[in-house]
Amino acid sequence: MCVFNSVCPLLEVDNGAFYREPAAMKLAERIIEECAIMAN
């Protein structure tokens, strides 16, 4: 959940940042991983 909280403000401003910035894409991938862990 900590990764989501660090990226959440980006979603309100510019969700295209994930495609332009490799570091932002890595954070998005980590969010998905954390959510999958929590869902199981």
Biopython code that builds the backbone (N, CA, C, O; Angstrom):
import numpy as np
from Bio.PDB.StructureBuilder import StructureBuilder

atoms = [
    (1, "MET", "N", (0.821, -1.193, 0.000)),
    (1, "MET", "CA", (0.000, 0.000, 0.000)),
    (1, "MET", "C", (0.864, 1.257, 0.000)),
    (1, "MET", "O", (0.420, 2.309, -0.460)),
    (2, "CYS", "N", (2.077, 1.165, 0.503)),
    (2, "CYS", "CA", (2.929, 2.354, 0.572)),
    (2, "CYS", "C", (3.262, 2.884, -0.818)),
    (2, "CYS", "O", (3.363, 4.097, -1.006)),
    (3, "VAL", "N", (3.435, 1.994, -1.793)),
    (3, "VAL", "CA", (3.739, 2.453, -3.146)),
    (3, "VAL", "C", (2.540, 3.181, -3.736)),
    (3, "VAL", "O", (2.700, 4.219, -4.378)),
    (4, "PHE", "N", (1.337, 2.646, -3.525)),
    (4, "PHE", "CA", (0.133, 3.301, -4.038)),
    (4, "PHE", "C", (0.017, 4.717, -3.498)),
    (4, "PHE", "O", (-0.283, 5.646, -4.248)),
    (5, "ASN", "N", (0.249, 4.885, -2.223)),
    (5, "ASN", "CA", (0.145, 6.211, -1.612)),
    (5, "ASN", "C", (1.151, 7.193, -2.202)),
    (5, "ASN", "O", (0.874, 8.391, -2.265)),
    (6, "SER", "N", (2.301, 6.715, -2.629)),
    (6, "SER", "CA", (3.299, 7.617, -3.201)),
    (6, "SER", "C", (2.970, 8.003, -4.636)),
    (6, "SER", "O", (3.419, 9.047, -5.107)),
    (7, "VAL", "N", (2.198, 7.185, -5.337)),
    (7, "VAL", "CA", (1.882, 7.438, -6.737)),
    (7, "VAL", "C", (0.507, 8.069, -6.909)),
    (7, "VAL", "O", (0.262, 8.738, -7.913)),
    (8, "CYS", "N", (-0.380, 7.874, -5.968)),
    (8, "CYS", "CA", (-1.756, 8.344, -6.072)),
    (8, "CYS", "C", (-1.873, 9.810, -6.501)),
    (8, "CYS", "O", (-2.711, 10.111, -7.351)),
    (9, "PRO", "N", (-1.077, 10.735, -5.958)),
    (9, "PRO", "CA", (-1.183, 12.130, -6.417)),
    (9, "PRO", "C", (-0.902, 12.298, -7.910)),
    (9, "PRO", "O", (-1.457, 13.202, -8.534)),
    (10, "LEU", "N", (-0.057, 11.453, -8.495)),
    (10, "LEU", "CA", (0.216, 11.528, -9.928)),
    (10, "LEU", "C", (-1.030, 11.257, -10.750)),
    (10, "LEU", "O", (-1.215, 11.850, -11.812)),
    (11, "LEU", "N", (-1.887, 10.367, -10.270)),
    (11, "LEU", "CA", (-3.078, 10.003, -11.021)),
    (11, "LEU", "C", (-4.017, 11.184, -11.194)),
    (11, "LEU", "O", (-4.690, 11.293, -12.218)),
    (12, "GLU", "N", (-4.070, 12.056, -10.225)),
    (12, "GLU", "CA", (-4.942, 13.221, -10.311)),
    (12, "GLU", "C", (-4.388, 14.274, -11.266)),
    (12, "GLU", "O", (-5.146, 15.076, -11.810)),
    (13, "VAL", "N", (-3.079, 14.276, -11.473)),
    (13, "VAL", "CA", (-2.443, 15.309, -12.278)),
    (13, "VAL", "C", (-2.200, 14.842, -13.707)),
    (13, "VAL", "O", (-2.552, 15.538, -14.659)),
    (14, "ASP", "N", (-1.596, 13.662, -13.857)),
    (14, "ASP", "CA", (-1.155, 13.223, -15.183)),
    (14, "ASP", "C", (-0.961, 11.713, -15.193)),
    (14, "ASP", "O", (0.109, 11.226, -14.826)),
    (15, "ASN", "N", (-1.977, 10.967, -15.606)),
    (15, "ASN", "CA", (-1.826, 9.515, -15.612)),
    (15, "ASN", "C", (-0.989, 9.018, -16.790)),
    (15, "ASN", "O", (-0.664, 7.832, -16.843)),
    (16, "GLY", "N", (-0.636, 9.885, -17.728)),
    (16, "GLY", "CA", (0.249, 9.513, -18.823)),
    (16, "GLY", "C", (1.707, 9.407, -18.395)),
    (16, "GLY", "O", (2.547, 8.921, -19.152)),
    (17, "ALA", "N", (2.003, 9.857, -17.190)),
    (17, "ALA", "CA", (3.376, 9.800, -16.687)),
    (17, "ALA", "C", (3.889, 8.370, -16.643)),
    (17, "ALA", "O", (5.091, 8.136, -16.769)),
    (18, "PHE", "N", (2.991, 7.418, -16.467)),
    (18, "PHE", "CA", (3.409, 6.022, -16.384)),
    (18, "PHE", "C", (3.985, 5.530, -17.706)),
    (18, "PHE", "O", (4.839, 4.643, -17.717)),
    (19, "TYR", "N", (3.533, 6.086, -18.804)),
    (19, "TYR", "CA", (4.038, 5.663, -20.110)),
    (19, "TYR", "C", (5.286, 6.420, -20.518)),
    (19, "TYR", "O", (6.113, 5.887, -21.258)),
    (20, "ARG", "N", (5.439, 7.635, -20.059)),
    (20, "ARG", "CA", (6.604, 8.445, -20.431)),
    (20, "ARG", "C", (7.804, 8.224, -19.526)),
    (20, "ARG", "O", (8.943, 8.412, -19.954)),
    (21, "GLU", "N", (7.569, 7.835, -18.302)),
    (21, "GLU", "CA", (8.650, 7.711, -17.324)),
    (21, "GLU", "C", (8.820, 6.257, -16.885)),
    (21, "GLU", "O", (7.932, 5.703, -16.236)),
    (22, "PRO", "N", (9.946, 5.632, -17.230)),
    (22, "PRO", "CA", (10.174, 4.244, -16.827)),
    (22, "PRO", "C", (10.095, 4.036, -15.311)),
    (22, "PRO", "O", (9.613, 2.999, -14.856)),
    (23, "ALA", "N", (10.559, 5.000, -14.538)),
    (23, "ALA", "CA", (10.510, 4.858, -13.078)),
    (23, "ALA", "C", (9.066, 4.847, -12.589)),
    (23, "ALA", "O", (8.725, 4.101, -11.671)),
    (24, "ALA", "N", (8.227, 5.665, -13.194)),
    (24, "ALA", "CA", (6.808, 5.681, -12.819)),
    (24, "ALA", "C", (6.142, 4.368, -13.205)),
    (24, "ALA", "O", (5.281, 3.871, -12.480)),
    (25, "MET", "N", (6.535, 3.806, -14.339)),
    (25, "MET", "CA", (5.971, 2.520, -14.760)),
    (25, "MET", "C", (6.364, 1.424, -13.774)),
    (25, "MET", "O", (5.550, 0.557, -13.457)),
    (26, "LYS", "N", (7.596, 1.455, -13.291)),
    (26, "LYS", "CA", (8.034, 0.476, -12.290)),
    (26, "LYS", "C", (7.187, 0.587, -11.026)),
    (26, "LYS", "O", (6.808, -0.428, -10.443)),
    (27, "LEU", "N", (6.888, 1.814, -10.602)),
    (27, "LEU", "CA", (6.033, 2.004, -9.430)),
    (27, "LEU", "C", (4.636, 1.447, -9.680)),
    (27, "LEU", "O", (4.042, 0.824, -8.800)),
    (28, "ALA", "N", (4.116, 1.675, -10.882)),
    (28, "ALA", "CA", (2.791, 1.150, -11.218)),
    (28, "ALA", "C", (2.795, -0.376, -11.176)),
    (28, "ALA", "O", (1.845, -0.990, -10.691)),
    (29, "GLU", "N", (3.859, -0.983, -11.682)),
    (29, "GLU", "CA", (3.967, -2.445, -11.633)),
    (29, "GLU", "C", (4.001, -2.934, -10.190)),
    (29, "GLU", "O", (3.399, -3.955, -9.856)),
    (30, "ARG", "N", (4.702, -2.204, -9.350)),
    (30, "ARG", "CA", (4.786, -2.579, -7.927)),
    (30, "ARG", "C", (3.419, -2.462, -7.254)),
    (30, "ARG", "O", (3.074, -3.282, -6.403)),
    (31, "ILE", "N", (2.645, -1.452, -7.631)),
    (31, "ILE", "CA", (1.290, -1.312, -7.090)),
    (31, "ILE", "C", (0.469, -2.549, -7.421)),
    (31, "ILE", "O", (-0.226, -3.091, -6.562)),
    (32, "ILE", "N", (0.553, -2.990, -8.669)),
    (32, "ILE", "CA", (-0.195, -4.177, -9.087)),
    (32, "ILE", "C", (0.252, -5.392, -8.289)),
    (32, "ILE", "O", (-0.578, -6.187, -7.847)),
    (33, "GLU", "N", (1.561, -5.541, -8.102)),
    (33, "GLU", "CA", (2.078, -6.664, -7.314)),
    (33, "GLU", "C", (1.546, -6.625, -5.885)),
    (33, "GLU", "O", (1.109, -7.647, -5.357)),
    (34, "GLU", "N", (1.581, -5.446, -5.255)),
    (34, "GLU", "CA", (1.107, -5.325, -3.875)),
    (34, "GLU", "C", (-0.383, -5.622, -3.775)),
    (34, "GLU", "O", (-0.828, -6.273, -2.830)),
    (35, "CYS", "N", (-1.151, -5.147, -4.744)),
    (35, "CYS", "CA", (-2.599, -5.404, -4.724)),
    (35, "CYS", "C", (-2.887, -6.890, -4.891)),
    (35, "CYS", "O", (-3.782, -7.428, -4.239)),
    (36, "ALA", "N", (-2.129, -7.555, -5.761)),
    (36, "ALA", "CA", (-2.325, -8.988, -5.957)),
    (36, "ALA", "C", (-2.002, -9.759, -4.681)),
    (36, "ALA", "O", (-2.697, -10.715, -4.337)),
    (37, "ILE", "N", (-0.954, -9.347, -3.982)),
    (37, "ILE", "CA", (-0.591, -9.997, -2.720)),
    (37, "ILE", "C", (-1.701, -9.808, -1.697)),
    (37, "ILE", "O", (-2.081, -10.752, -1.005)),
    (38, "MET", "N", (-2.219, -8.591, -1.602)),
    (38, "MET", "CA", (-3.278, -8.309, -0.629)),
    (38, "MET", "C", (-4.575, -9.037, -0.983)),
    (38, "MET", "O", (-5.327, -9.431, -0.092)),
    (39, "ALA", "N", (-4.838, -9.215, -2.271)),
    (39, "ALA", "CA", (-6.074, -9.868, -2.704)),
    (39, "ALA", "C", (-6.059, -11.363, -2.395)),
    (39, "ALA", "O", (-7.107, -11.982, -2.214)),
    (40, "ASN", "N", (-4.869, -11.925, -2.337)),
    (40, "ASN", "CA", (-4.781, -13.362, -2.058)),
    (40, "ASN", "C", (-4.716, -13.527, -0.589)),
    (40, "ASN", "O", (-4.636, -14.653, -0.097)),
]
sb = StructureBuilder()
sb.init_structure("model")
sb.init_model(0)
sb.init_chain("A")
sb.init_seg("    ")
for serial, (resi, resn, name, xyz) in enumerate(atoms, 1):
    if name == "N":
        sb.init_residue(resn, " ", resi, " ")
    sb.init_atom(name, np.array(xyz, "f"), 0.0, 1.0, " ", f" {name:<3s}", serial, name[0])
structure = sb.get_structure()
